[in-house]
Amino acid sequence: QVQLVESGGGVVQPGGSLRLSCAASGFAFGRNWMYWVRRTPGKRQEYVSAINTRTGTTYYGDSFSGRFTISRDNTKNILYLQMTGLSSEDTATYFCAKGRDAYLNWDRDSEIDSWGQGTQVTVSS
């Protein structure tokens, strides 16, 4: 079965950086779009970034372009999110998600067929 296991979250000071990882198994990594989605303490959900794992094409939400970088390693079946310039507004649980197919379906939960358990990122001084 599909498994998505995030790691790399933690507590970081404002202005700091973190790299999140998502280890994927149980499916052919390299065929679908993969996403990073976050949920804030107030339960607001935002799509952060997406990557076509076959071509490497990326997409970012407006708030994240230039600060966050999504990437993947198809040899290890790992999805990454490098985050820089973090602020308290980035405090959230970050989820790795697998899209249903090879098309970008931004901000459409109905097109996500698997979610990780999430990793908490807290930005605080």
DSSP file with accessible surface (Angstrom, degrees, kcal/mol):
  #  RESIDUE AA STRUCTURE BP1 BP2  ACC     N-H-->O    O-->H-N    N-H-->O    O-->H-N    TCO  KAPPA ALPHA  PHI   PSI    X-CA   Y-CA   Z-CA
    1    1 A Q              0   0  181      0, 0.0     2,-0.2     0, 0.0    26,-0.1   0.000 360.0 360.0 360.0 160.1    0.0    0.0    0.0
    2    2 A V        -     0   0   48     24,-0.2     2,-0.4    22,-0.1    24,-0.2  -0.420 360.0-175.9 -68.3 132.7    1.0    3.6   -0.5
    3    3 A Q  E     -A   25   0A 101     22,-2.6    22,-2.1    -2,-0.2     2,-0.4  -0.999  11.3-176.8-131.8 134.6    3.0    5.0    2.4
    4    4 A L  E     -A   24   0A  10     -2,-0.4   113,-0.7   111,-0.3     2,-0.6  -0.990   7.0-175.1-128.5 118.7    4.2    8.6    2.7
    5    5 A V  E     -A   23   0A  71     18,-2.2    18,-2.7    -2,-0.4     2,-0.2  -0.938   7.5-159.3-123.5 111.0    6.4    9.4    5.7
    6    6 A E  E     +A   22   0A   7     -2,-0.6     2,-0.3    16,-0.2    16,-0.2  -0.529  17.3 163.4 -86.3 153.9    7.4   12.9    6.4
    7    7 A S  E     +A   21   0A  63     14,-2.3    14,-2.6    -2,-0.2   112,-0.1  -0.953  39.0  72.2-155.6 169.7   10.3   14.0    8.5
    8    8 A G        +     0   0   38      1,-0.3    11,-0.3    -2,-0.3    14,-0.1   0.345  61.2 131.7 103.5  -6.3   12.5   17.0    9.2
    9    9 A G        +     0   0   28     12,-0.1     2,-0.3     9,-0.1    -1,-0.3  -0.177  22.5 119.1 -71.0 171.7   10.1   19.2   11.1
   10   10 A G  E     -e  121   0B  28    110,-0.9   112,-2.9   109,-0.1     2,-0.5  -0.987  62.7 -47.6 163.5-164.9   11.0   20.9   14.3
   11   11 A V  E     +e  122   0B 115     -2,-0.3     2,-0.3   110,-0.2   112,-0.2  -0.862  53.6 171.9-102.5 131.3   11.4   24.3   16.0
   12   12 A V  E     -e  123   0B  21    110,-2.7   112,-2.3    -2,-0.5     3,-0.1  -0.978  31.2-112.6-138.8 149.4   13.3   26.9   14.2
   13   13 A Q    >   -     0   0  136     -2,-0.3     3,-2.4   110,-0.2    73,-0.2  -0.440  50.3 -80.4 -78.3 155.2   13.9   30.6   14.9
   14   14 A P  T 3  S+     0   0   70      0, 0.0    73,-0.2     0, 0.0    -1,-0.1  -0.278 121.2  26.2 -54.1 137.1   12.5   33.3   12.6
   15   15 A G  T 3  S+     0   0   55     71,-3.9    70,-0.7     1,-0.3    72,-0.1   0.297 100.6 121.6  89.0  -8.6   14.7   33.7    9.5
   16   16 A G    <   -     0   0   20     -3,-2.4    70,-2.2    70,-0.3     2,-0.3  -0.069  53.6-126.9 -81.7-176.7   15.9   30.1    9.8
   17   17 A S        -     0   0   61     67,-0.2     2,-0.3    68,-0.2    67,-0.2  -0.919  19.1-178.9-132.2 154.7   15.7   27.2    7.4
   18   18 A L  E     - B   0  83A  34     65,-2.1    65,-3.5    -2,-0.3     2,-0.5  -0.983  17.1-144.5-146.6 152.8   14.5   23.6    7.5
   19   19 A R  E     - B   0  82A 130     -2,-0.3     2,-0.3   -11,-0.3    63,-0.2  -0.980  16.1-158.9-121.0 120.7   14.4   20.8    5.0
   20   20 A L  E     - B   0  81A   0     61,-3.0    61,-2.3    -2,-0.5     2,-0.3  -0.708   6.2-161.6 -92.7 147.5   11.5   18.5    5.0
   21   21 A S  E     -AB   7  80A  22    -14,-2.6   -14,-2.3    -2,-0.3     2,-0.4  -0.932   9.1-163.1-126.1 152.9   11.6   15.0    3.6
   22   22 A a  E     -AB   6  79A   1     57,-2.2    57,-2.4    -2,-0.3     2,-0.6  -0.934  10.1-154.0-137.1 110.6    8.9   12.6    2.5
   23   23 A A  E     -AB   5  78A  49    -18,-2.7   -18,-2.2    -2,-0.4     2,-0.4  -0.766  17.7-160.6 -87.2 123.5    9.8    8.9    2.0
   24   24 A A  E     +A    4   0A   9     53,-2.9     2,-0.3    -2,-0.6   -20,-0.2  -0.822  18.0 158.4-110.2 143.2    7.5    7.3   -0.4
   25   25 A S  E     +A    3   0A  48    -22,-2.1   -22,-2.6    -2,-0.4     3,-0.1  -0.973  46.0  51.6-153.6 162.6    6.7    3.6   -1.0
   26   26 A G  S    S+     0   0   54     -2,-0.3     2,-0.3   -24,-0.2   -24,-0.2   0.503  99.8  58.3  88.5   5.5    4.1    1.3   -2.4
   27   27 A F  S    S-     0   0   38    -24,-0.1     2,-1.5   -26,-0.1    -1,-0.2  -0.967  97.7 -81.7-155.3 170.2    3.7    3.0   -5.8
   28   28 A A    >   -     0   0   47     -2,-0.3     3,-0.8    -3,-0.1     4,-0.3  -0.605  45.8-154.0 -81.6  90.4    5.8    3.9   -8.8
   29   29 A F  T 3  S+     0   0   21     -2,-1.5    48,-0.1     1,-0.2    -3,-0.0  -0.474  77.2  50.8 -63.3 132.4    7.4    7.1   -7.7
   30   30 A G  T 3  S+     0   0   12      2,-0.2    -1,-0.2    -2,-0.2     3,-0.0   0.480  93.3  74.6 113.8   6.3    8.2    9.2  -10.8
   31   31 A R  S <  S+     0   0  177     -3,-0.8     2,-0.2    22,-0.1    -2,-0.1   0.622  87.3  53.5-118.1 -24.2    4.7    9.1  -12.5
   32   32 A N  S    S-     0   0   19     -4,-0.3    21,-1.8    70,-0.1     2,-0.3  -0.671  82.7-101.7-113.1 164.4    2.6   11.4  -10.5
   33   33 A W  E     -F   52   0B  19     68,-1.7    66,-2.5    70,-0.3     2,-0.3  -0.660  38.4-155.3 -74.5 142.7    2.5   15.0   -9.3
   34   34 A M  E     -FG  51  98B   0     17,-2.5    17,-2.5    -2,-0.3     2,-0.3  -0.931   9.6-159.0-121.3 149.5    3.5   15.2   -5.6
   35   35 A Y  E     -FG  50  97B   0     62,-2.9    62,-2.4    -2,-0.3     2,-0.5  -0.904  20.1-146.2-130.6 152.4    2.5   18.0   -3.3
   36   36 A W  E     +FG  49  96B   0     13,-2.7    12,-2.7    -2,-0.3    13,-1.5  -0.991  28.3 177.2-112.4 128.1    3.4   19.7   -0.1
   37   37 A V  E     -FG  47  95B   0     58,-2.8    58,-4.0    -2,-0.5     2,-0.3  -0.971   9.8-158.0-129.6 141.0    0.3   21.0    1.8
   38   38 A R  E     -FG  46  94B   8      8,-3.0     8,-2.7    -2,-0.4     2,-0.4  -0.910   8.7-157.4-124.1 154.9    0.2   22.7    5.1
   39   39 A R  E     -FG  45  93B  82     54,-2.4    54,-2.8    -2,-0.3     6,-0.2  -0.994  18.4-143.7-128.6 124.4   -2.4   23.2    7.8
   40   40 A T    >   -     0   0   18      4,-2.5     3,-2.9    -2,-0.4    52,-0.2  -0.264  33.9 -96.7 -81.6 168.3   -2.0   26.1   10.3
   41   41 A P  T 3  S+     0   0  100      0, 0.0    -1,-0.1     0, 0.0    51,-0.1   0.812 128.1  56.8 -55.2 -31.0   -2.9   26.0   14.0
   42   42 A G  T 3  S-     0   0   67      2,-0.1     3,-0.1     1,-0.0    -2,-0.0   0.312 121.8-111.1 -82.9  10.3   -6.2   27.6   13.0
   43   43 A K    <   +     0   0  174     -3,-2.9     2,-0.4     1,-0.3    49,-0.0   0.642  66.0 150.7  71.4  17.7   -6.8   24.7   10.6
   44   44 A R        -     0   0  138      2,-0.0    -4,-2.5     1,-0.0     2,-0.4  -0.683  35.5-145.7 -79.9 132.3   -6.4   26.8    7.4
   45   45 A Q  E     +F   39   0B  52     -2,-0.4     2,-0.4    -6,-0.2    -6,-0.2  -0.832  19.1 179.6-102.1 137.9   -5.1   24.6    4.6
   46   46 A E  E     -F   38   0B  29     -8,-2.7    -8,-3.0    -2,-0.4     2,-0.5  -1.000  28.5-130.8-135.8 136.1   -2.7   25.9    2.0
   47   47 A Y  E     -F   37   0B   9     -2,-0.4   -10,-0.2   -10,-0.2     3,-0.1  -0.751  27.4-177.9 -78.9 126.6   -1.1   24.1   -1.0
   48   48 A V  E     -     0   0B   0    -12,-2.7    13,-2.5    -2,-0.5     2,-0.3   0.908  52.3 -25.5 -94.3 -52.4    2.6   25.0   -0.7
   49   49 A S  E     -FH  36  60B   0    -13,-1.5   -13,-2.7    11,-0.2    -1,-0.4  -0.983  48.8-156.8-161.4 161.9    4.2   23.4   -3.7
   50   50 A A  E     -FH  35  59B   0      9,-2.5     9,-2.3    -2,-0.3     2,-0.4  -0.982   4.4-164.1-145.4 155.0    4.0   20.6   -6.3
   51   51 A I  E     -FH  34  58B   4    -17,-2.5   -17,-2.5    -2,-0.3     2,-0.9  -0.999  24.4-130.7-143.4 136.4    6.4   18.8   -8.5
   52   52 A N  E  >  -F   33   0B  15      5,-2.9     4,-3.1    -2,-0.4     5,-0.2  -0.806  24.0-155.1 -78.9 110.6    5.9   16.5  -11.5
   53   53 A T  T  4 S+     0   0    1    -21,-1.8    -1,-0.2    -2,-0.9   -20,-0.1   0.678  87.8  49.8 -71.1 -13.8    8.1   13.6  -10.3
   54   54 A R  T  4 S+     0   0  170    -22,-0.1    -1,-0.2   -23,-0.1   -23,-0.1   0.924 126.4  20.4 -84.6 -46.8    8.8   12.5  -13.9
   55   55 A T  T  4 S-     0   0   64      2,-0.1    -2,-0.2   -24,-0.0     3,-0.1   0.667  95.2-125.2 -96.9 -21.8    9.8   15.8  -15.5
   56   56 A G     <  +     0   0   22     -4,-3.1    -3,-0.1     1,-0.3     2,-0.1   0.469  52.8 156.4  86.2   1.7   10.8   17.8  -12.4
   57   57 A T        -     0   0   78     -5,-0.2    -5,-2.9    -6,-0.1    -1,-0.3  -0.401  26.0-157.1 -61.4 135.2    8.4   20.7  -13.3
   58   58 A T  E     -H   51   0B  60     -7,-0.2     2,-0.3    -3,-0.1    -7,-0.2  -0.787  16.2-168.0-119.1 161.5    7.6   22.6  -10.2
   59   59 A Y  E     -H   50   0B 102     -9,-2.3    -9,-2.5    -2,-0.3     2,-0.4  -0.992   7.7-166.1-147.4 141.8    4.8   24.9   -9.0
   60   60 A Y  E     -H   49   0B  44     -2,-0.3   -11,-0.2   -11,-0.2   -12,-0.1  -0.972  24.4-115.7-132.0 146.6    4.5   27.1   -6.0
   61   61 A G    >>  -     0   0    9    -13,-2.5     3,-2.1    -2,-0.4     4,-1.4  -0.398  41.9-106.9 -68.4 155.0    1.8   29.0   -4.2
   62   62 A D  T 34 S+     0   0  161      1,-0.3    -1,-0.1     2,-0.2     3,-0.1   0.817 117.9  54.9 -57.7 -32.6    2.3   32.8   -4.3
   63   63 A S  T 34 S+     0   0   72      1,-0.2    -1,-0.3     3,-0.0   -15,-0.1   0.594 113.4  41.3 -77.0  -8.4    3.4   33.0   -0.7
   64   64 A F  T X> S+     0   0    3     -3,-2.1     4,-2.6   -16,-0.2     3,-2.0   0.622  76.9 112.4-119.2 -19.7    6.2   30.5   -1.2
   65   65 A S  B 3< S+c   68   0A  83     -4,-1.4     4,-0.1     1,-0.3   -16,-0.0  -0.380  88.9  18.4 -61.3 130.8    7.9   31.1   -4.4
   66   66 A G  T 34 S+     0   0   77      2,-0.5    -1,-0.3    -2,-0.1     3,-0.1   0.147 126.0  55.5  93.8 -20.3   11.4   32.3   -3.8
   67   67 A R  T <4 S+     0   0   63     -3,-2.0    17,-1.5     1,-0.2     2,-0.3   0.717 103.9  47.2-108.9 -37.1   11.5   31.0   -0.2
   68   68 A F  E  <  -cD  65  83A   2     -4,-2.6    -2,-0.5    15,-0.2     2,-0.4  -0.848  61.9-163.0-110.8 148.0   10.7   27.4   -0.6
   69   69 A T  E     - D   0  82A  78     13,-2.6    13,-3.2    -2,-0.3     2,-0.3  -0.988   4.5-157.7-132.6 123.5   12.1   24.8   -3.0
   70   70 A I  E     + D   0  81A   5     -2,-0.4     2,-0.3    11,-0.2    11,-0.2  -0.757  23.8 155.6 -97.3 143.9   10.6   21.5   -3.8
   71   71 A S  E     - D   0  80A  49      9,-1.6     9,-3.0    -2,-0.3     2,-0.3  -0.949  22.1-150.3-154.3 172.4   12.7   18.7   -5.2
   72   72 A R  E     - D   0  79A  76     -2,-0.3     2,-0.5     7,-0.2     7,-0.2  -0.991  12.9-145.0-148.7 156.9   12.7   14.9   -5.5
   73   73 A D  E >>> - D   0  78A  41      5,-2.8     5,-1.8    -2,-0.3     4,-1.2  -0.935  12.5-172.0-122.1 103.0   15.1   12.1   -5.7
   74   74 A N  T 345S+     0   0   57     -2,-0.5    -1,-0.1     1,-0.2   -45,-0.1   0.666  83.8  60.2 -72.1 -16.1   13.6    9.4   -7.9
   75   75 A T  T 345S+     0   0  125      1,-0.2    -1,-0.2     3,-0.1    -2,-0.0   0.764 118.1  29.5 -79.2 -25.2   16.4    6.9   -7.1
   76   76 A K  T <45S-     0   0  134     -3,-0.8    -2,-0.2     2,-0.2   -52,-0.2   0.440 104.0-124.6-110.3  -4.1   15.5    7.1   -3.4
   77   77 A N  T  <5 +     0   0   53     -4,-1.2   -53,-2.9     1,-0.2     2,-0.4   0.937  62.3 141.8  57.5  49.6   11.8    7.8   -3.8
   78   78 A I  E   < -BD  23  73A  36     -5,-1.8    -5,-2.8   -55,-0.2     2,-0.4  -0.981  40.4-156.5-126.7 136.9   12.0   10.9   -1.6
   79   79 A L  E     -BD  22  72A   0    -57,-2.4   -57,-2.2    -2,-0.4     2,-0.3  -0.877  17.7-163.1-106.4 140.8   10.3   14.2   -1.9
   80   80 A Y  E     -BD  21  71A  23     -9,-3.0    -9,-1.6    -2,-0.4     2,-0.3  -0.885  18.1-165.8-124.8 156.3   11.9   17.3   -0.3
   81   81 A L  E     -BD  20  70A   0    -61,-2.3   -61,-3.0    -2,-0.3     2,-0.6  -0.897  10.1-162.1-139.6 109.4   10.9   20.8    0.7
   82   82 A Q  E     -BD  19  69A  73    -13,-3.2   -13,-2.6    -2,-0.3     2,-0.5  -0.834  13.2-167.0 -89.4 122.7   13.7   23.2    1.4
   83   83 A M  E     +BD  18  68A   0    -65,-3.5   -65,-2.1    -2,-0.6     2,-0.3  -0.950  10.6 171.7-117.7 129.8   12.3   26.1    3.4
   84   84 A T        +     0   0   53    -17,-1.5   -67,-0.2    -2,-0.5   -68,-0.2  -0.845  57.7  32.0-128.8 166.0   14.2   29.4    4.0
   85   85 A G  S    S-     0   0   38    -70,-0.7    -1,-0.2    -2,-0.3   -69,-0.2   0.878  79.9-170.1  57.8  40.4   13.3   32.7    5.5
   86   86 A L        -     0   0    2    -70,-2.2   -71,-3.9   -73,-0.2   -70,-0.3  -0.316   9.3-177.2 -69.8 144.5   10.8   31.2    7.9
   87   87 A S    >   -     0   0   42    -73,-0.2     3,-2.5   -72,-0.1     4,-0.2  -0.831  45.9 -93.4-130.1 173.2    8.5   33.3    9.9
   88   88 A S  G >  S+     0   0   84      1,-0.3     3,-1.7    -2,-0.3    35,-0.3   0.794 121.2  67.4 -59.5 -26.8    5.9   32.6   12.6
   89   89 A E  G 3  S+     0   0  149      1,-0.3    -1,-0.3   -49,-0.0    -3,-0.0   0.648  91.2  62.7 -69.5 -13.3    3.3   32.5    9.8
   90   90 A D  G <  S+     0   0    1     -3,-2.5     2,-0.3     2,-0.0    -1,-0.3   0.450  71.9 120.9 -88.9  -2.5    4.9   29.4    8.5
   91   91 A T    <   +     0   0   25     -3,-1.7     2,-0.3    -4,-0.2    31,-0.2  -0.502  43.9 108.9 -62.8 122.2    4.1   27.5   11.7
   92   92 A A  E    S- I   0 121B   0     29,-1.9    29,-2.9    -2,-0.3     2,-0.5  -0.972  74.3 -85.0-175.6 170.4    2.0   24.6   10.6
   93   93 A T  E     -GI  39 120B  37    -54,-2.8   -54,-2.4    -2,-0.3     2,-0.5  -0.900  44.3-147.8 -94.9 128.4    1.8   20.9   10.0
   94   94 A Y  E     -GI  38 119B   0     25,-2.9    25,-2.0    -2,-0.5     2,-0.4  -0.870  13.2-164.8-105.0 128.8    3.3   20.0    6.7
   95   95 A F  E     -G   37   0B  23    -58,-4.0   -58,-2.8    -2,-0.5     2,-0.4  -0.895  14.7-142.7-115.8 140.5    1.9   17.1    4.7
   96   96 A a  E     -G   36   0B   0     -2,-0.4    20,-2.7   -60,-0.2     2,-0.4  -0.802  28.0-173.2 -92.6 139.0    3.2   15.2    1.8
   97   97 A A  E     -GJ  35 115B   0    -62,-2.4   -62,-2.9    -2,-0.4     2,-0.5  -0.995  20.0-138.7-141.1 146.7    0.5   14.2   -0.7
   98   98 A K  E     -GJ  34 114B  16     16,-2.5    15,-2.5    -2,-0.4    16,-1.1  -0.886  21.2-135.1-106.5 125.6    0.3   12.0   -3.8
   99   99 A G  E     - J   0 112B   1    -66,-2.5    13,-0.2    -2,-0.5     5,-0.1  -0.377  17.8-121.1 -73.9 157.4   -1.7   13.2   -6.7
  100  100 A R  S    S-     0   0  130     11,-2.5     2,-0.2     3,-0.1    -1,-0.1   0.789  84.3  -3.9 -69.1 -28.0   -4.0   10.7   -8.5
  101  101 A D  S    S-     0   0   55      2,-0.3   -68,-1.7    10,-0.3    -2,-0.1  -0.710  88.3 -71.8-151.2-165.1   -2.4   11.2  -11.8
  102  102 A A  S    S+     0   0   52    -70,-0.2     2,-0.4    -2,-0.2   -70,-0.1   0.152  95.2  93.2 -91.4  18.4    0.2   12.9  -14.0
  103  103 A Y  S    S-     0   0  167    -70,-0.1     2,-0.5     2,-0.0    -2,-0.3  -0.869  81.2-112.2-112.6 147.7   -1.7   16.2  -14.1
  104  104 A L        +     0   0   59     -2,-0.4     2,-0.5     1,-0.1    -2,-0.1  -0.654  33.2 178.5 -76.0 121.3   -1.3   19.2  -11.8
  105  105 A N    >   -     0   0   19     -2,-0.5     3,-1.1    -4,-0.1     2,-0.2  -0.760  15.9-160.4-124.9  82.2   -4.4   19.6   -9.7
  106  106 A W  T 3   -     0   0   63     -2,-0.5     3,-0.1     1,-0.3   -56,-0.0  -0.448  67.9  -5.3 -74.3 130.6   -3.6   22.5   -7.5
  107  107 A D  T 3  S+     0   0   98     -2,-0.2     2,-0.5     1,-0.2    -1,-0.3   0.840  96.3 126.1  59.9  36.8   -5.7   23.0   -4.4
  108  108 A R    X   -     0   0  121     -3,-1.1     3,-2.1     1,-0.1    -1,-0.2  -0.831  36.4-176.8-127.5  93.1   -8.0   20.1   -5.2
  109  109 A D  G >  S+     0   0   69     -2,-0.5     3,-1.8     1,-0.3    -1,-0.1   0.787  81.5  68.7 -60.1 -27.3   -8.1   17.6   -2.3
  110  110 A S  G 3  S+     0   0   74      1,-0.3    -1,-0.3    -3,-0.1    -3,-0.0   0.715  96.9  54.0 -65.6 -18.1  -10.4   15.4   -4.4
  111  111 A E  G <  S+     0   0   40     -3,-2.1   -11,-2.5    -6,-0.2     2,-0.5   0.277  89.3  91.7-100.3  10.5   -7.4   14.7   -6.7
  112  112 A I  E <   +J   99   0B   7     -3,-1.8   -13,-0.2   -13,-0.2     3,-0.1  -0.906  47.8 178.8-100.8 128.0   -5.1   13.6   -3.8
  113  113 A D  E     +     0   0B  59    -15,-2.5     2,-0.3    -2,-0.5   -14,-0.1   0.578  65.4  28.9-108.5  -6.6   -5.2    9.9   -3.2
  114  114 A S  E     -J   98   0B  25    -16,-1.1   -16,-2.5  -111,-0.0     2,-0.4  -0.984  59.6-168.8-152.6 142.4   -2.7    9.5   -0.4
  115  115 A W  E     -J   97   0B  84     -2,-0.3  -111,-0.3   -18,-0.2   -18,-0.2  -0.945  18.7-130.1-125.8 147.5   -1.5   11.7    2.5
  116  116 A G        -     0   0   10    -20,-2.7  -111,-0.2    -2,-0.4     3,-0.1  -0.248  33.9-104.9 -79.9-178.8    1.3   11.4    4.9
  117  117 A Q        -     0   0  114   -113,-0.7  -112,-0.1     1,-0.1   -22,-0.1   0.623  62.0-119.4 -86.6 -12.0    0.9   11.8    8.6
  118  118 A G        -     0   0   12    -22,-0.1     2,-0.4     1,-0.1   -23,-0.2   0.103  13.1-121.6  93.9 153.2    2.4   15.3    8.6
  119  119 A T  E     - I   0  94B  19    -25,-2.0   -25,-2.9  -112,-0.1     2,-0.4  -1.000  26.1-123.7-133.8 134.4    5.4   16.9   10.3
  120  120 A Q  E     - I   0  93B  85     -2,-0.4  -110,-0.9   -27,-0.2     2,-0.5  -0.627  21.3-169.7 -84.8 132.0    5.2   19.9   12.6
  121  121 A V  E     -eI  10  92B   0    -29,-2.9   -29,-1.9    -2,-0.4     2,-0.5  -0.986   5.0-175.3-118.1 123.4    7.1   23.0   11.9
  122  122 A T  E     -e   11   0B  45   -112,-2.9  -110,-2.7    -2,-0.5     2,-0.7  -0.985   9.0-163.3-122.6 123.2    7.2   25.7   14.6
  123  123 A V  E     +e   12   0B   5     -2,-0.5     2,-0.3   -35,-0.3  -110,-0.2  -0.923  33.5 137.3-108.0 113.1    8.8   29.0   14.0
  124  124 A S              0   0   67   -112,-2.3    -2,-0.1    -2,-0.7   -37,-0.0  -0.992 360.0 360.0-157.0 144.9    9.5   30.8   17.2
  125  125 A S              0   0  128     -2,-0.3  -112,-0.1  -112,-0.2    -1,-0.1   0.458 360.0 360.0 -90.4 360.0   12.1   32.8   19.0
